[in-house]
Amino acid sequence: MAAKDNDDQKPDDQDAEISLDLSQTAIKKMIAEAREKGYITYDQLNQALPPDQVSSEQIEDVMSMLSEMGINIIEAEDVEEEE
């Protein structure tokens, strides 16, 4: 019976891996765009890292990484004022 329980969890693990892969792709795209501009908005960050799919620790890690890369995280209103 224990082996069956483990088999039942494999599809969930695969779904999690697929979700993580999609998330990593979104993060890479987000970082590339942010590097060009030198900043990213909180809205863009939330689109790439939906809080219901990504843990707060993962979001904080990405925010730290962006900061280390010299990419500022700003409010959307600040972008409109600069343009």
C-alpha positions as CSV (number, residue, x, y, z in Angstrom):
1,M,0.0,0.0,0.0
2,A,2.8,2.4,0.8
3,A,4.2,2.0,-2.8
4,K,0.8,3.0,-4.2
5,D,0.7,6.1,-2.1
6,N,4.1,7.2,-3.6
7,D,2.8,6.5,-7.1
8,D,-0.1,8.8,-6.4
9,Q,2.2,11.6,-5.6
10,K,4.3,11.4,-8.8
11,P,1.8,13.3,-11.0
12,D,1.7,16.1,-8.4
13,D,5.5,16.3,-8.4
14,Q,5.5,16.4,-12.2
15,D,2.9,19.2,-12.2
16,A,5.0,21.1,-9.7
17,E,8.1,20.7,-11.9
18,I,6.2,21.9,-15.0
19,S,4.9,24.9,-13.0
20,L,8.4,25.7,-11.8
21,D,9.8,25.4,-15.3
22,L,7.2,27.9,-16.5
23,S,8.0,30.2,-13.6
24,Q,11.7,30.0,-14.4
25,T,11.0,30.9,-18.0
26,A,8.9,33.9,-16.9
27,I,11.6,35.0,-14.5
28,K,14.3,34.8,-17.2
29,K,12.2,36.9,-19.5
30,M,11.4,39.4,-16.8
31,I,15.1,39.7,-15.9
32,A,16.1,40.3,-19.5
33,E,13.5,43.1,-19.9
34,A,14.5,44.6,-16.5
35,R,18.1,44.7,-17.4
36,E,17.3,46.7,-20.6
37,K,15.3,49.2,-18.6
38,G,17.3,49.1,-15.4
39,Y,14.1,48.7,-13.4
40,I,11.0,46.5,-13.0
41,T,7.6,47.4,-11.5
42,Y,6.0,45.5,-8.7
43,D,3.1,44.7,-11.1
44,Q,5.5,43.1,-13.6
45,L,7.1,41.2,-10.7
46,N,3.8,39.9,-9.6
47,Q,2.8,38.8,-13.1
48,A,6.0,36.8,-13.4
49,L,5.8,35.5,-9.9
50,P,2.1,35.0,-9.0
51,P,1.8,34.9,-5.2
52,D,-0.6,32.0,-5.4
53,Q,1.9,29.9,-7.3
54,V,5.2,31.1,-5.8
55,S,6.2,31.2,-2.1
56,S,7.0,34.5,-0.4
57,E,10.6,33.2,0.1
58,Q,11.0,32.6,-3.6
59,I,9.7,36.1,-4.3
60,E,12.1,37.6,-1.8
61,D,15.0,35.6,-3.3
62,V,14.2,37.0,-6.8
63,M,13.9,40.5,-5.4
64,S,17.3,40.2,-3.7
65,M,18.8,38.8,-6.9
66,L,17.4,41.8,-8.9
67,S,18.8,44.2,-6.3
68,E,22.2,42.6,-6.6
69,M,22.1,43.0,-10.4
70,G,21.4,46.7,-10.0
71,I,17.8,46.4,-11.1
72,N,15.4,48.7,-9.1
73,I,11.9,47.6,-8.2
74,I,9.6,50.6,-8.5
75,E,5.9,51.4,-8.4
76,A,4.0,51.6,-11.7
77,E,3.2,55.3,-11.0
78,D,6.9,56.1,-11.0
79,V,7.3,54.8,-14.5
80,E,4.4,56.9,-15.8
81,E,5.9,60.0,-14.2
82,E,9.4,59.4,-15.8
83,E,7.9,59.0,-19.3
